[in-house]
């Protein structure tokens, strides 16, 4: 589904991503791990169009998307989250979901005048879909709560649900459990499995918590100082000397 070949990115004299290649198969949960500062988020930014590559090629569902703008990549079915939540704090939980899809009816200047029925129908459909997602992922009781009032773990869950509202083929999650408790971490793991099994969403996940991905991901890539140093199943990665030296050994 997603393929990146020979991706490179330099910031002045710093080579942040150095000839990295990955493949993400449809219907899988795959992970990208590495120490802090290894280049994981920069690599995600390159894949999703938030940064331009210096060299290399990125393909999604067979289409070349190298340096394509983020909103165009999203329309193709590849959606991402960020380390820091990007919810709308002054909107309710339900409102956050309703505004998530692109190209909503009513966004055009004249739409409210000429397309009133279509606008109402579109709004009803969005609410129905949002309510189903909220019930499915255990946040329905908070639907009328302002997003800013949610605990941080639930804000992370809301951001995941906002991404699901766009009907993605693949979700790229950047540190989905950063800054949350073990209970929220366990819940997030359950939600991801549920979304994969019931909605057919493919996942590519950055995580610093090794334990989170070890029994969740089917395949892992490891980068250190911008270089791909290993790839394999979680068991293979656990026993890889390069990974132990570069990453596991720093986790304490």
N, C-alpha and C positions, 0 to 999 in steps of 0.2 A: 504493500500500500504506500509506504513512504521509503524513499531511498535517497541518501546523501553520499556523494562520492568526492573525495579529495577536498573537503571544505577547509578553507584557510581564512583567517582574519588577523590582521595586524593593527595594533594601536601604537603608532610611532615605532619604537624599537622593540616593542613587546609583541611576541607572536602568541595571541590569546587562544587561537584554534589552529592546530598544525596538522593538516592533511588527514582529517578525520572522515571516516566513511562508516555509515550504518545502514541497516535495513530493518524495517518494522513490518512484520507480516500482519495481514488482515485478521481480525478476530483474536488478537493476542494482547497480553499485558507485558510490556517490555520496559526495562529501566535503564537509566543513565546515572552512574554513580561516580564519586570521586571526592577528594578532599575539598575543603573550602578554597575557593580561588582557582580551582582546576580548569575552569572554562565551561562548566555545564550550562549555566544560564546564557552565556554568550552564544553557545552552540544553538540553544533553543531560539534565541533572538534571530539568528541567521536563518534557521529553518522556516520561521514564521514571518519573515520579512521585516522585522523591527530593526535589523541591521543588514547592510549589504555585504555580500561576500567579496573577498579579494580574488578568490579563485575557487573552482569546484562547481558541482552541479547538484541541484536538488530536484527530485521528481516526486510527485504525489499522484497516485492512481495513473501512472504512466505519463503525466503531463509535466513538462518542465516549468517549475515555479521559481527558479533561481531569481532572487531579487524582486519578485513580484510583491506588490504592496499588501500589507497585512489584511485589509478588508476584503481584497480580492481572494486571498488565500482562504479566508474564513468562508467566503461564499462557496468555495469548492468543497467544503466539508471538513477542513482542518482548523480546530479551535484550541486556544490555550488559556491557561490561568497563569497567575503571577505569584511570586513569593509574597508580596504584600497585596492584600485583598483590594480589589477595585470595584467594590459595590457602591451603590448610591446611598449614603448614610441617612439622608433626610427623606427617603422613600420607604414605604413599607416593604416587607418581605415579598408580598404578592406583586407589588408594583415593580420591584427589582426584576422579577422574572418576566413580567409582561413586556417590558421595554427591551429585553435582551435580543430577540430575533432582529435580523436586518430587514430593511425594506418593508417595514410595517405600513399598512394602509393608514393614511392620515399624515404621513411625513412630508408629502408634497404640499406646496403652498396653497393650492386650490382644492386639495382633497376634502377638507371638511365641508366645503360648499357643494361640490359636485358629486361626492361619493359618500354621502351620509349613511346610507344603508350598508354599503360595503364596509364602512368604518365600524359600524355597530356589530356587524357579523364577524368581522376580523377580531374585534375586541372580545366578543363572547368566546370565540374559538381559542384565543390566547389565554383567557382566564381558565377555560376548561382544561387546557394542556398544563398550565401552571399549577392548578389545584391537584391534578393527577400526580405531578412530579413531587409536590409538597407532601402529599399523603404517602407516596411511595418511599420517600426518603426521610419521613418522620419530622417534618417541620411545619405541618399544616396548622397546628394549634398556634403557631407564632405568625400566621400569615398577615395579620393586621398590625404587627409590631414594627416599629421603625428599625431599620437594619442596624443603625448605630447602637441600639440598645441590646443587640444580641451578644452573648459571650463570643470571644474571638474564635473559638472552635466552630461555633455555629455560623459565624460569618464566612469561614472557610468553606463550610458545607454549602452555604448560600451561593458562593461564587461558583462552586462546582455545578449547582443546579442551574445557575444562569447560563453556564456553558452548555448544559444539556438542552436548554430551551431552544438553542439554535439548530437542533437536530444534526449534530456532527457525525461524521464517519470515524474520525479519530480525535481524541482529546490528548493534548500535551499538558501535563500538570507539572508545575514548577514548585517543588517543596510543599506538597499539599498538607503535610502534618507539621510544618515548622511552627514552633511556638504554642503548640497545643498539648493537652494532657494525654496520658496513655489511653484513657477511655475514649477520647475523641479520635486518637490515632486508630484504635481498634474499630471504631465506628466507620471511619473513612475507608478503611480497608474493606469492610463489608459493603459499603455503598459502591465502591469501584467494582467489586466482583459482581454485584447485582446489576450494575449498568452494562457490564460486559455480557453477562449471561442472558439478561432479559431484553436489552435494547441493542445488542450487537455492536456496541461501541468498542473500538480498538483504543488502547492506551499506551502512551509513551511517557514515562514518569521520571523526573529528576527527584532524587531524595538523598538526604544526608544520613538519615537513619537506616542503617544497613538492615536491621531486623524487620523493618516495614516491607522492604522489597524481597527479602529472602524467601518468604513463603507466599508471595503475591505474584511476582514477576515470573514469566516463563524463560526469559533470556535477559542477560545484562551486558551492557557496555560499560567499560571503566576508562575514564580519562584522568590524566594527571599532567599538570603544567601544559594543558592544551593538546596533549598527545593521547591517542588511543593506545592504552597499554594492555588491555585484555578484553575478551568477550567470551561468553559462554553461559551455561546454566548457572543458577545460584550456587549449586554444590561445587561446580568447577571453579567459580569465582572465589568461593570461600577458601579453597585450597590452592589458590594461585599465589605464588611467592611474590610476584611483582605487586599484586593488589595488597597483600598483607603488609608489605614494606611501605607502599605509597599511601594506603588508606586505612586498612584495618588497624594497623599499628598505631595510628594517630587517634583512634577513637576512644582509647582509654578503657 
